[in-house]
Amino acid sequence: MDEITTTATFYLIPILLAVVVVYLLTKRSNLHGPFGLPILGHLTFLGKNPHLTFTKWRRQYGDVYQIQMGSWPCIVVNGVDLIKQALTQADDFSGRPGFFSGRSITGGKNIAFGRFDNGWIKHRKIASGVLYSFANARKNPVEEIIKQEVCTVVEMFKSKGDNCFDPKEILLFAAASVIYQICYGKTDHVEYDEEFKSLITSSTDFNDFAKAGNPVDMMPWLRVFFPSKVNRFLNIVERMERVRKQKVDEHKNTFDANNLRDVTDGLIAAAQSIPEVEMAELGLSDEQILSTLDNLFGAGFDTIANTLHWSLLLLASFPDVQEKLYQEICDVTGNTRSPCLSDKSTMSYTEATCSEIMRFSCIFPLALPHCTTKDTRIGTYNIPEETLVFFNFHSLTHDKDTWGDPDAFRPSRFLDDDGQIDKNMMSRLIPFSAGRRRCVAEFLARMEFFLLLTGIVQTCQIKVPTEGVRDLEPLFEMSLRPKPFQIVVRERDLGLEKD
């Protein structure tokens, strides 16, 4: 009998504790939400598409509701108004949860996963300043690097002849090549760089690992039961950091403060310019500042490639949009030169198309989770400190009240009656987030997306192999990706001059 009692107690205690915690949080936050399970919370109810589950619960419980994600009390915020309010509301929602995966990357002291404090604010300011200076140099090296990569992509497309192919790998290579050269210096033969190959392999492994999620993040005690999974993740992170440290050492050996060649040189110069006393007060280090390179490559590599992959699928599926885009490019460039960044402000339909691609694909429907930095409020709801926060961006990009026909691909929704950008509609779209945690390289990503997309469309006509055959339903793999598809490319007859 004693053995039965002991066993029952062993299982009942954590269940009762979980129920009490959920009850106390509910009373404290005056929020409601769906019923969850003890210990697991709502993890088993999210399904293959958590963003759609969150959107379904929105219809039942409102724009803000409470759930439990394993060991983490959590709220989900839906709708453009409350999402923008929370993201720009002082710094109340600017924290990051202390997930194991985040702490494992440069000790958790980085821009993407770092704890929100004065050191993080300074770190972000440094990174933003270095990127801005490099991308706005008198002779813009970024534009040159991207244009060269457009030529490489077009040549690889042309090599396929009349054959059908999936452009995914070509686009992955192009996006990786661009961000690698921005970080570590321009090279004519990046494909032969062993460190570049290693970073692509490690980044691909990281993304594959992330697809399945990391249960240790939501339930830290599981680390004891999944040591091989934990060690595999740590090995991937270590491989990526090893390449970065090797490249940084090479740069330090040839560093010249009067000739900053790339973002690495810029970060080295920035770190050297900060007095040691200030670094100590902020809890910053040279290593932390240079870890920016890991974040830039990790985010810039996959995000741009995925967005371009969606772009080609959508333009092949909607040839009328593709031809309007091509015609505007022709009108501006005269088909005698490739598009330049200076053209962007005169290409309203192109800007509308880029925005519609980002809205329709919504590649990060939940983004990285946030965490409250103190007891706060959103709308009429009280939110305790250290609450995990998911922003459901899918509820923003596919809201019928905002967009009317959100499941339709229609770039003209971002244009007014005169064919110019509708600033009100544009303000409803925040693909790079907002507030303190807004993507530090947003302007760089927009620049790269514009030049790569217009460069490809100017020289290539993208078609689907079979007329009318398209599947635009995404696959949820932490980000939303297109299902595998193939295209056929026909080279356009142009008289381009060499830049």
Secondary structure, DSSP 8 states (H G I E B T S, - for coil): -HHHHHHHHHHHHHHHHHHHHHHHHHHHHT------BTTTBTGGGS-S-HHHHHHHHHHHH-SEEEEEETTEEEEEE-SHHHHHHHHTSTTTT-B----HHHHHSGGG-STTT---SHHHHHHHHHHHHHHHHHHTSSS-HHHHHHHHHHHHHHHHHHTTTT--B--HHHHHHHHHHHHHHHHH---TTGGG-HHHHHHHHHHHHHHHHHHT--HHHH-GGGGGT-HHHHHHHHHHHHHHHHHHHHHHHHHHHT--TT---SHHHHHHHHHHHS-HHHHHHHT--HHHHHTHHHHHHHHHHHHHHHHHHHHHHHHHH-HHHHHHHHHHHHHHHTTSS---GGGGGG-HHHHHHHHHHHHHH-S-SS-S-EE-SSSEEETTEEE-TT-EEEE-HHHHHT-HHHHSSTTS--GGGGB-TTSSB-HHHHTT--TT--GGGS-TTHHHHHHHHHHHHHHHHHHEEEE-SSTT-----EEESSSEEE----BEEEE--------
